[in-house]
Amino acid sequence: MKKQSSGPREAVGRKTGDVDVVGMWVTADGHIRQELLSDGRYDEARGGHRSAYTGRYTVTGSHLDYVDDTGFTATGDIRDGVLFHEHLVLYKEEQA
């Protein structure tokens, strides 16, 4: 019997020095909204299309690795509080 993986651990219990990425990240025009969840999952909306992309992510320092539920992979890096995710530039949405 094969043991199931519990998924990415870095996003759930980040090591000291990893940036806090959990929350909503949005492009300047608001068209793309990427929610990074505390359980290591993400949900990305594009325009009116909710959950256009979903998958899991891991955090190492300020670097993110994404694996979409379809198997597609991508990366991102946070520099000066801005998430550079492939060709996208996203800003963390402030909580009210």
PESULUR-V337830 format. One record per helix or strand of 2 or more residues. SS is the DSSP state (hx for helix, st for strand). FROM is the first residue (numbers start at 1). TO is the last residue. Records with the same first field share a line. If there is no record, write none. Layout:
BEGIN
SS: FROM-TO  FROM-TO
END
This chain:
BEGIN
st: 23-27  32-36  41-46  49-60  63-68  73-79  82-85  88-92
END
